[in-house]
Structure formats: structure tokens, C-alpha cells
Amino acid sequence: MPEAVTPKRRFALTILKTADLAVVTLMLCLSLALTAAGAEPASWLAALRVRVELGNVLFVAAYILIWHIVLSAYGLYLSYRMAAAAREWRDLSFAVLTGVGILIPLAAIFHFEYVTPAFLSCFTVLALLGLGIERRLIRAAARSLRIHGHNLRNVVIVGDGEGAMSLAADLTKRHDFGYHVLSVLDVRTIIGSNGDDPCSAVVSRVADLIERNPVDEVFLTVSLGNGHELVEAIIALCEEQGTMVRVVARIADLSWGRTVVDEVGGKPVLTVFSGPPEAVGLVVKRLIDIVGSILGLIVCAPLFAVVAVAIRLDSPGPIFFIQERVGYNRRRFRTYKFRTMIDGAQELQPSLEHLNEARGPIFKIRDDPRITRVGKWLRRLSIDELPQLINVLKGDMSLVGPRPLPIRDVERIDVRWHKRRFSVKPGMTGMWQASGRALDFDEWVKADMAYIDQWSLALDLKILLRTLPAVVSGAGAH
């Protein structure tokens, strides 16, 4: 449904569109000047004459018009009033790449010979930065006006009492959103006094408010599965009136997860997910894992040789201990560690369960009789974990993340929220290892949850830098 445009909104859009096109034109000329500056004098003089040649003037005019269409197509003139800045930057990035892509065939049509790879690269960067900064400044000015009571949008909230009042309080507290709550309609109260045709009664009240007041938006706060007929009726009414509708789907407490609204066949799909968002940061994290694991394996190769000899001399059995563990989305994979226990230690574990000192599903004995002499030192310095660099390189693990649990431990987890640790890749080190403190299982999992909810590349770096001192001191050992 198209957004209703008030005179104030139309004026604001005119300013935004004019500023956008002015920035694009400026960056186009600046890119041309910068990339032509390094050329021969004749080429530089030719570049200065671009503005007076009819063909080039037509080229720039056509291109600026196309930019307006591209920016509109990517929704950059819709309301970002409640949207995060990252969303506008994302939309802007796609629009800039599209606009620059269109430039290539357009330049060929108009015989605009100044479009070179250097020019395209320069223009892409300048256009993105220029438009981004310009829009941030305009958004900041708009927020300032809203905070001081200007450019407010009148809204009506329709909901079931508590949900509607809670939303009204949230909108009122956020002065930067610029919403003025005209009325809050409690559906349950209206339905209670109009038993014959409750849906029509609510729609009639909303229609009356829209008719008597300048209503910019209607918020519907509903519980999933309830009031479907009512929601459809109010949306149809607002569509007739040209009033924007925002539906707040109330399905659960979503404070632990993230939500994204997609579209399938014209139907909105609310996606709730845990873990870091799929973004550029995760791609960078994977690149860091690949580079870090390769460098780690190269640097540690001499140490691996020494440890391998020590293990073979200390006790009979294989050098590596290979165990199946549970990783991302509960997928099983084989982890690699230096063997620190006697051969066949896994088969002895059931007979030692009564000695388990750890709370929760994990198994831990302070003085485990199965640990070898060399194994004790390997564990103290966490050297036994280094072969997991192979798992990191393969993509089963990351350098930083919740520690992977054995199948035996996973099968004993009886608290549902503990299983959210499987929403990210397991890591060689994590929040609790870097803290250098001995934690019980609940605290351990809470640290993992904090990592998942607060994840960033900076946090990964912080954990990696804190892990080394913890390992050297022995505080981060098993």
C-alpha cells in the first residue's frame, strides 16, 4: 500500500531528493576531475570542457534522472523513521552499485570516453560516502526537529489493552521517532459492548478517527492467530483512506533473538533467529579463521613434532585423540586433540561417573587417574587443543566461540535455553576461557549466551588477546 504523503512529508522528500541528486552530480564531477588530473594536459583540458558540450550535458542529465529512479526503486524515499542506520546503509550500497553499473552502458551510448576503471572505482566510493553522510546529516536534523515537537506524525493504536498501552508508552518515550499518539483503542472493550458485530464496531471507530483527524499511521498490535478478520478489515479501511498501517505481531518475548521480515508470494514472513546476523562481519570472521588457522599450523609445526614424540615416549597409543562432538545447528563433527590420557580412556569413563565433580551435564574430575604425565602438562598449557586449528581450517569450528561439547554431555542437557549455544560455530576459545575463572556449567553457558548476543569482530579480538595470558598462567586450563 503506498504511503500517504502529507504536505510536510512532501516538502521533506523534496529536500532529500534534491540533496541526493546534488551530491551525485557533485561526486560525478569530482570523480572526473580526480581521475583526469593524473592524465596528460590535453586530457585534463578536455575534461574541463565536458560541461559545455551538448552530448555530455545530455548524458549527465539522463544519468541523474536514472539515479533518482534507482534510489526510489530501492525504497530510499520511504520512511526510515524507526529503521536502524545499518538498513539505510545497506539499501544505499545496493543503489550505488546499481547506479554505477548502469553508468557503463549509458556512457557507451553517449560516447562518454571518461568512464574508466579508475573513474568507476572513485565514483563508487565517493557516491556512497557522499550520499551516506548527506543522509545522516538530514536524518539528524529531522530527529532534532521531532524531539522539539516539529514534524510529528499522528498515530492511532489498535490493540488488546496491555499490548496497545505498552506500544503507546514505547512510542511516546522515543521522541526521536516523532510520533504523536492520538488515540489508543482497546479492542476487548469495544467488542465487549458490541456483541452482535464486534469487528464492524472496531472498524467503525477507526474510520471515525481517520475521518475526524489527520491520521498518518495506524498501529495494530495483535496476538498471532487472534483477530485475523479484524486485522484484514482495518488494513482494507486504511488502504481505502491512503493511511499507512504498521502491524506489530505479538507472538512471544523476543528479547533473546533477532527478527527479520521477508516476503513470500506477497505474504509477510517474520523470521526469528538467534546468533550473529548473516552479515559482512561473519564473512570477515571466516577469513580471519582461515588465515589464523593456516598461520597457527605453520608456526606450531615444530611444537607439534616435539609433542608427538613426547606422547609416544610417555605412553602407548595414538598421538591424536579424535572424538565426535556437536557443533553448529547440532551437526556432528570429529575434533582433533593431542592425546592426554591413556589409550582406551573413553571406555573407562562410565566406571568413573560417580567421581564426577562438575555440576550439570559435563564430566570433570580434578585428578583424573586416566591423564598421563605428558598429558598433564599439555592440558595445563592448553597445548592439547592446538590440533583443533585443523577443525577451524575445515570450517567445523572458529577461533572464538562456545566450546564444542561431546555427544555424552549434549544428551544430558535438560535446560532448553542452554541449547542456543548451537546457533553459532563452536570455537577454540570463548568468554569463560578468556576470563581465567573456573565456572560451573550454568555460568559457563551464560557466558556463551553473552558472547552470542554481543558478538562483534572487536569482541573476538578482545577474547583472543585475553586468552593467551589466561593460558600461560594456567587459569584457562581444563
N, C-alpha and C positions, 0 to 999 in steps of 0.2 A: 504494500500500500504506500503510495507516495506521501512524503511528509508535507503537512500543511505549512505554507510559508507566510509568516506574518510580515508586515512592512519592516519591522525592526530586523527580523531574520533576513529579509531580502537585502536590506542595506548592509548588514554584516557580511553576507555572502558576496555582495558586490565588491566590498573592500578586500575580502580574502582572494577572490578570483583575480582582481586587478593586481594585487600584490604578487600572487603566484606567477602571472604572465609577465609582470615586470622583472621578477627575479630570473625567470627562464630566459628572457631576452637579454638581460644583463650578463648572465653566465654564458650564454651563447657567444656574445661579443667578446667577453673576457677570455674565453677558451680560444677563440680565433686569434686574439691578439697574442696570447701566451705561446701558442704553438707556432705562430708565424714569426715570432720575434727572433727565433733561432735560425730562420732561413736567410737567404741572400737578400740584399737591399731591394732588389726588384720585386721579389715576392712580398716583402713587407709593405712596400708602397701599393702593390696590387690589393693587399688585404685592407689597406686604409680606404681604397676606392670602392669596397664592397657595398657600402651604404648608398652610393649614388647610382648604382646600376639597376635598372628596372627588374631584370631577371632575378637578381639576388634579393631585392626588396619583396618581390612576389614570393620567393622561396621562404624568406623569414616569416612573412605574413601567414602563409599556408601552414608553416610548421608550428607557429604559435597557436593557430586555431586547432591544429591536431592535438597540441599539448592540453588545451582546455578540454577536449573530448576525452583524452586519456585520463586526466585527473578526475573527471566526472565519472568515467566508467569504473574506476577503482574505488568509488564511494568516498572520495576525499572532500566532497562538499556536503556529505551527510553529517549529522550531529555526532561529535566526539565528546560530548559533554560529560559522559560517565565512563568513557573508554580510557584505558591505560595508554600512556605515551608510546609504549612499545608497539601497540597496534597501529597507531598512525605512522610510525616509522616504517613498519612492515609494509603497509599499503603504499606508502610513498616510495619505498625502494622498488617495489614491483612496477609502479607507474613510471619511475625514472628509467628503469631498464627497458620498458616497453617504448617509451618516448625516444630513447637513444637508438633503439633497434629500428624504429620507423624512419629515423633520420637517414639511414644508409640508402634505401631505395629512393627516398624523396630527393636526396642530393643527386642521384644519378639521373632522375627525371629532369631536374632543373639545371643539370651540368654545373653543380656547385663543387668546384675542384678542391676546396679547402678541407673537406671531410677526410681526414687521415686517421690512422690508428691512434696517433698521439692526441689529435683533437678529440676523438671519441672518448678516450680514457679521461682526459682532462675535463671534458664537459660532463661526463657521468659523475665524477667526484664533486665538481663544483655545483652542479644542479641539485644533487642530493643534499649536500651541506647547506647550500643557499636556501632551498625550499624548507629544509628541516628547521634551520634557525629562524627563518621568517615566520613559519607557522608556530614555533614555540613562543616567539615574542607576541604574536597575535593572540594565542591561547592565554598567555599570561595576562595580557591586557583585558581579555574577556573575563577571566576569573576575577580580576581585581574589580571590574565593574559589577559583577554578580555579588561579590562579598559586600559591596557598598549599596546593594539594593537596586541595581540597574540591570536591564536586560533579563528580567526574570520570566520564567515560563510557568503558566498556571496549570496545575495538575489536579486531577480527581483520582482518588484511590478507591478501588472497589475490592473488598475482601471480606474475610470472615472474622471480624473483630480484632483479635490479638495480632494476627498477621498483618492486617491493614494498619493498625495503630503503630506497630513496630516499624513498618516501612515508612510511615509518615514521620516518625521520630528520626529515622536514619536520614531521610531526605532533608529534613529541617536542620539537622546538625551540620550537614555538608553544605555550607554557604557557597562554596566554590562551584557546586553543581548549578546553582541559580534556580531552584525550584520554589514556587510558592504554592503550598497545598491549599486549594480552595475548599475541598470537602473530602471527608472520609465516609464512605457508605459501607455500613455493616450489613452484609448480605443476610446473615442469620436473623437480624432484627426485622428487616424488610419482609423476608419470607414468612416470618412468624406472624406478621399482621396481615398477610395476603395469601392465605392458604390455597385459594382456588387456582390462581395462575401466578405463582411466585416469580417465575422467570420474566414474564412481561412486566411485573411490578418493578423489578430491579432495573430493567432496560428503560422503562418509562422515567424512572428517577434520573438515570444517567443522561437520557435525552433532554430532560428538562434543564439539567445543569448546563449542558452544552449550549442549549438554546438561549439561556438567560445570561451566560457568562462567556468571556473569551477563553475557552479551554484549549490549551496547546497539546496536552498529553493526558491519556488515561492509563493508569497503572492497574493491572489486575493481579492480585496476589491470591493464588488458588492452591489447593492441595491436589496432588496428582490423582486423577481418577474421579475427582468430585467436580460437579458443576460444569461438565463438558458442554452441555446445551447452553448454559448461561454465558460461558466464555465465547462461544461461536456467535451468539446473538449480540453481545456487546461489541465484538470485533466487527460484525456486519454493520452495526449502527455507526461506529466510528469511521468505517470506510466510506459510508454514505456522506458523513459530515466532513471528511477530509482531516480527521483528528488522528494523531499518532497514538498507537497502542503499544504498551510495554507489558509483557506477561511475565510475572515473577513466579516461576514454578517452584512450589514448596513440596519437596519430596523427603527431605531429611536434613540433619545437621551436616552441612558440607564443609565445616571448618577445617577438616583434615585433608581435603582433596582440592583439585582444581577442576574447573568446568570450562567447556568449550561448546558453543552452539554451532552445529553444522547443518547441512540441508540435504535431504534425500528425497527426490521426487517432489520438491516443493514443500516437504514437511520438515519442520524444525526438529533436530535431534540434539538433545542435551547429553553431552559426554562428560562423565565424571571420572577422573583418573587421579592416581597417586604417583608420587615420584617426580623427578625433574621434568619440566616440559620438553617436548621434542623441539629443540631449537639449535641455533648455531653453536651454542655453548657445548652441547653434547658431542657435536662433530669435533670441536676443538679438544674436548676431553679424550675422545678416542684417539686423535692424532698424538696427544701427549702420552697416552698409554702405549701406543706403538713405538714412538721414539724412545720413551723412557725404558720400556722393556728391552728393546734392542741394545741400547747403551748399557743397561744394567747387566745383561747377559755377557756382553763383551768385557766389561770391567771386572765382573765377578768370575770369569772363566778360570783364572789361576787359582782363586779361592775354591772353586768347585772341585778342581783337581786334588787339592790338598785335603778337602773334606771327604772326598770319595775314598782316598787312600786311608784316612783315619777311620772311617766307618768300617771298611773291610778288615783292617787290622784289629779293630776293637771287638767285633762280634760277627759270627757267621750270618749270612743273609744278604738280601739285595741292598744296593746303595740308596735307591729311592723307595719311598713309601707312597703308593698310588691308591687313592681312596675315592669312591664316588660320593659327591656332595651335591647339595641342592643350590641352584643359582637363580638367575633372573627368570621371573614367571614360573618358578618351581621346576625349571628344566634341570635335569641331572647332568653332571659332567665329572670328569676324572681330574682330581687335583694331584699335583706333584709336590712332594716334600722330601727332604733328606730323612732317611730312617733314623729315628732317635730311640726306638725301642727294640727289644729282642724280636727275632723273627717269629711270626705267629702270635704277636701280642693281641691282635683283634679277637682271636678265638678265646683268649683268656679273659676278656672284659666281662662277660656275664658272671663269672665267678668272683669278680671284684666289685660288682654293683653295690654290695652292702657297705663298701668303704667310700662311696661317693660323697664328697664334701660340698658339692655345689648345689645351690637351690635351682629349681626349675628343671627343664628337660636336659640340660647339658651334663656331661660326665667329667669330673675333675677330682684327682687325688693329689694332694700336695707332694707326698713322697711316693710316687707311683713305682712299685717294685719292677715294673717292666722296662723302665728307662735305663739305657746303657750309660757307661761313663762318658763317652764322647757325646752321646745324646743330651746329657745334662748341660754341657757347655753350649752345644748348638742351640738348645732351647733358651738358655739364659740370654744369649745374644741374638735370638730370633734368626739365626743363620739357616735353620731348618726350613724356613718359609721362602727362602730366595728362589728355589726352583719354580715357585708359582709365577715367576716372571714369564715362564712359558705359557701358563694359562692366560696371562694378561695379553701376550702377543697373539694368542689364538682367538681372543675375544670373549673367552668364558668369564674372565674377571677383569677388574680395573685396578689401577694402582691404589685408588681410595674408594672405600665403600664398606658396607656391613660385611663382617667376616662370614664366609660360607660355612654352613652347618652340615655335619654328617647326616645321613638319612635317619639314623637311630634317634638323633636329637630332634629332627624336624617332625618325626612321627609322634613325639611326645609333647609337642607344643599344643596346649589346650586353651590358649587365650587368642581370640581371633585377631585382635589388632596387632599382635606380635608378628603375624604373617605378612604384614605390609612391608616388612624388610625385603620381601621377594620382588618388590616393584622396581628395584634397581639392580644393577650388576653387583655381585659381591666384590670385595676389594682385599688387597694385601694388608692394608692398614685402615683404621677408621677413627671415629671420635674418641672411643674409650681407650684404644691403644695409645693414641697421642696424649691423652690426659695423664697417663702414667699411674692411674689409680686402679686398685682391684675393685671391681664392681660385681654385684650379684646380677642374675640374669635379667631381672626387670629393669634395673638401672642401665644395663648394657643395651637392652632393646630400646629404652627411651633415648639413649644417646644415638642409636641408629635412626630413630624416628626424627630426631632433631636434625641429623645430617640430611635426611631425605627432604624435609620441609624447608631447610635453609640452604640447600645446595647451591653452590656457585663455584666457578673456577678459582676464585680467590680463597674460598673455604678449603678446596682441595689442596691448594698450595700451602695454606696455613697448617693443615694436618700433616702434610709431608714434612714440613720444616720442624714440626714438634715431635714427629715420630723418632727421628734419629737420636735426640738426647734421651728420650724415654727408653729406647733400645739399648743404648750404650750404658745407661745406669741400671739396666735390668728391670726397670719398673714396668716396661711394656711386655715383659715376658709372659709365658703361658700362665 
